[in-house]
Amino acid sequence: MKFKFTDYHLHTANWSTDVGEEGPKFEDYIKIAEKKEINICFLEHFELYSIEKDKTNPFYNGNIENYLEELDELKETYDFIYSGLEVEYYKDREIELLEFMDDYERELDFIGGTLHEWIFGYPVTSKKKLLEFLTKKKMKDVIDEYFETSESMITSKIFKNICHLDVIFRYINENDIKPEKDCDISEERVLELGRLCIKNKISIEYNLSGRRFPIGRPFPSKTIISQLKKEGGTFFVGSDSHSLDYFKKQVSKVKEAYEYIRSN
């Protein structure tokens, strides 16, 4: 790659369902990345259930081929971009996910395994959907299920990279939806997920997006990153950008994050 540092987590309007129609396109990010001298990876959401059920999903009906073709054309001109996907993990779809990896892992530069939902339609990264989920399940059960499913994702060894380990705390934290007394929100719990990644030789994302939510810190925290680094963890940094303004502000922070990881 052309530059020293890489932001591994960008979303576009054309290919991620949680970016509005007026959001950034590939070329918009590319112009900024070239000027600010940073490599970038487009890590668009790839969610099996949504792709099957929603005809408006960008990847519906095998459209991944168009995605790959579009990026391959851009890579002929720009030597600082990666093609990637943020692939949703579902415990009941492991066979299909393994088949997908067999088919496309070599076609893509980077794939990150992720967990936003384990029951289709209830992503814990949407405050509205999380609050709805919490009317159906106890908060303790939601948190416990998140960690249990994350363990399954890691031990499945489907993915070589895992995104935002503790994103369950995006909204469930002392500054927003306050955790109930019986909830285990300890850092030790997150460390155990990280240690499981280390054991299975999986790279961990240092995701900076938590700073734009009430939790006010990356996923996972600096403290956890430092401890996991001492224990042999490997990391990649992602801004998790969904807009150009946010991306512009995060470039320097992505570079700082790499320097922090290397110095600890």
C-alpha positions in Angstrom: 0.0 0.0 0.0 1.1 3.5 -0.7 0.8 5.1 2.7 1.9 4.2 6.2 -1.5 4.0 7.9 -4.8 2.4 6.9 -8.4 3.1 8.0 -10.0 -0.3 7.6 -13.6 0.7 8.2 -15.5 3.0 5.8 -19.1 2.8 4.6 -20.7 4.3 1.5 -24.2 5.3 0.4 -24.2 2.9 -2.5 -23.3 -0.2 -0.6 -24.2 0.1 3.1 -27.8 0.2 4.2 -27.2 2.5 7.1 -25.9 5.4 5.0 -28.4 7.8 3.5 -28.7 8.3 -0.3 -26.9 11.6 0.0 -24.0 10.0 1.8 -20.4 9.5 0.4 -19.4 7.4 -2.6 -16.1 5.6 -3.2 -14.6 8.6 -5.0 -15.5 11.0 -2.3 -13.5 9.1 0.3 -10.6 8.5 -2.2 -10.1 12.3 -2.8 -9.7 12.9 0.9 -7.6 9.9 1.6 -5.1 10.8 -1.2 -4.9 14.4 0.1 -4.4 13.2 3.8 -2.1 10.3 2.8 -3.9 7.4 4.3 -4.9 4.0 2.8 -8.6 3.2 3.1 -10.7 0.0 3.1 -14.3 0.0 2.2 -16.0 -2.3 4.7 -19.6 -2.4 3.6 -22.2 -4.3 5.6 -22.9 -7.8 4.3 -25.9 -9.4 6.2 -27.3 -12.7 4.9 -30.8 -12.3 6.3 -31.2 -8.7 5.0 -29.7 -9.7 1.6 -32.2 -12.5 1.3 -35.3 -10.6 2.5 -34.8 -7.0 1.4 -34.8 -6.3 -2.3 -33.4 -2.8 -1.6 -30.3 -4.3 0.0 -27.3 -3.3 -2.2 -26.1 -7.0 -2.3 -29.5 -8.5 -3.1 -29.5 -11.1 -5.9 -25.8 -11.7 -6.2 -24.9 -8.0 -6.6 -21.6 -8.6 -4.8 -20.1 -9.2 -8.3 -20.9 -5.6 -9.2 -19.3 -4.4 -5.9 -16.1 -6.2 -6.7 -16.0 -5.1 -10.3 -16.5 -1.4 -9.3 -13.7 -1.6 -6.7 -11.4 -3.5 -9.0 -11.7 -0.7 -11.6 -10.9 1.9 -9.0 -7.9 -0.1 -7.8 -6.4 0.1 -11.3 -6.0 3.8 -10.7 -5.6 4.2 -7.0 -3.0 2.1 -5.1 -4.2 3.0 -1.6 -7.6 1.4 -1.5 -8.8 -2.0 -0.2 -12.0 -3.9 -1.1 -13.6 -5.3 2.0 -16.8 -6.4 3.7 -18.1 -6.3 7.3 -19.8 -9.7 7.4 -22.6 -10.3 10.0 -22.2 -13.5 12.0 -25.3 -15.7 12.6 -24.8 -18.8 14.6 -27.4 -20.7 12.6 -25.8 -19.7 9.3 -22.2 -20.9 9.9 -22.2 -23.3 7.0 -23.3 -20.6 4.6 -20.8 -18.2 6.0 -18.0 -20.7 5.6 -19.1 -21.3 2.0 -19.2 -17.5 1.4 -15.6 -17.2 2.7 -14.5 -20.1 0.5 -16.0 -18.3 -2.5 -14.9 -14.7 -1.8 -12.1 -14.5 0.7 -9.5 -14.4 -2.1 -11.6 -11.9 -4.1 -11.6 -9.4 -1.3 -8.6 -7.7 0.3 -10.1 -7.7 3.8 -13.1 -9.2 5.6 -14.2 -8.3 9.2 -16.5 -10.5 11.1 -19.1 -8.6 13.1 -22.0 -8.8 15.5 -24.8 -6.2 15.4 -27.7 -8.6 15.8 -28.2 -12.3 16.6 -32.0 -12.1 16.1 -32.8 -10.6 12.7 -34.4 -7.2 13.0 -32.9 -6.3 16.4 -29.5 -4.8 16.0 -28.1 -3.5 19.3 -26.3 -0.8 17.4 -29.6 1.0 16.7 -30.9 2.7 19.8 -34.5 2.5 18.6 -34.2 -1.3 17.9 -32.3 -1.9 21.1 -35.0 -0.2 23.2 -37.6 -2.4 21.4 -35.5 -5.5 22.1 -35.3 -4.5 25.8 -39.1 -4.7 26.0 -38.9 -8.3 25.0 -35.8 -9.4 26.9 -34.1 -8.5 30.2 -31.1 -6.3 29.8 -28.9 -8.9 31.5 -30.0 -11.5 28.9 -29.3 -9.2 26.0 -25.8 -8.5 27.2 -25.1 -12.1 28.1 -26.4 -13.3 24.7 -24.2 -10.7 23.0 -21.0 -12.1 24.7 -22.1 -15.7 24.2 -22.7 -15.2 20.5 -19.4 -13.2 20.2 -17.6 -16.2 21.7 -19.3 -18.5 19.1 -18.2 -16.1 16.3 -14.6 -16.1 17.5 -14.3 -19.9 18.1 -16.0 -20.7 14.8 -12.7 -19.4 13.2 -14.7 -18.2 10.2 -13.1 -14.8 10.3 -9.5 -13.7 10.7 -10.5 -10.2 11.8 -13.2 -9.1 14.3 -14.8 -5.7 14.4 -15.7 -3.6 17.5 -15.6 -6.3 20.2 -17.8 -4.6 22.8 -20.1 -2.5 20.7 -23.0 -3.8 22.8 -22.1 -0.9 25.1 -22.7 1.8 22.5 -26.0 2.7 24.2 -25.9 0.5 27.3 -23.6 2.6 29.5 -23.7 5.0 32.4 -24.2 8.0 30.0 -27.2 6.6 28.1 -29.3 3.5 28.8 -28.0 2.8 32.3 -27.0 -0.8 33.0 -29.2 -2.6 35.5 -27.7 -4.0 38.8 -27.6 -7.6 37.7 -25.7 -6.8 34.4 -22.1 -7.8 34.0 -20.5 -4.9 32.1 -16.9 -5.5 33.4 -13.8 -4.9 31.4 -12.7 -8.5 32.3 -15.5 -9.8 30.1 -14.3 -7.9 27.1 -10.7 -8.9 27.9 -11.8 -12.6 27.7 -13.2 -12.0 24.2 -9.9 -10.4 23.2 -7.9 -13.3 24.7 -10.1 -15.7 22.8 -9.2 -13.8 19.6 -5.5 -14.1 20.5 -5.9 -17.8 21.1 -7.5 -18.2 17.7 -5.0 -15.9 15.9 -7.7 -13.3 15.1 -6.9 -9.6 14.7 -9.0 -7.2 16.8 -10.4 -3.9 15.5 -9.6 -0.7 17.5 -12.9 1.0 16.4 -12.9 4.7 17.0 -16.6 5.3 16.5 -17.6 5.1 20.1 -16.4 8.7 20.6 -19.4 9.9 18.6 -21.9 8.1 20.9 -22.6 8.8 24.6 -20.1 6.1 25.7 -17.4 8.5 24.5 -14.6 5.9 24.0 -13.4 3.5 21.3 -14.4 -0.2 21.0 -12.7 -1.6 23.0 -11.2 0.9 25.4 -7.6 2.0 25.4 -7.0 0.1 28.6 -8.2 -3.1 27.1 -6.1 -2.5 23.9 -3.0 -2.0 26.0 -3.6 -5.1 28.0 -4.3 -7.3 25.0 -1.2 -5.9 23.2 0.9 -7.1 26.2 -0.7 -10.5 25.8 0.2 -10.8 22.1 -2.9 -9.3 20.4 -2.8 -7.9 16.9 -5.0 -5.0 15.8 -6.3 -3.0 12.9 -7.8 0.5 13.2 -11.2 1.6 11.8 -12.9 5.0 12.0 -16.3 3.3 11.1 -17.0 6.4 8.9 -20.5 6.9 7.5 -20.0 10.5 6.4 -17.2 12.6 4.8 -17.2 15.2 7.6 -16.6 12.5 10.2 -13.9 10.8 8.1 -12.0 14.0 7.6 -11.9 14.5 11.4 -10.9 10.9 12.1 -7.9 10.6 9.8 -5.5 12.1 12.3 -7.0 10.1 15.1 -6.6 6.9 13.1 -2.9 7.6 12.7 -2.6 8.5 16.4 -4.4 5.2 17.3 -1.7 3.2 15.4 1.0 5.1 17.2 -0.7 4.4 20.5 -0.9 0.6 19.8 2.8 0.5 18.7 4.0 2.4 21.8 2.1 0.2 24.3 
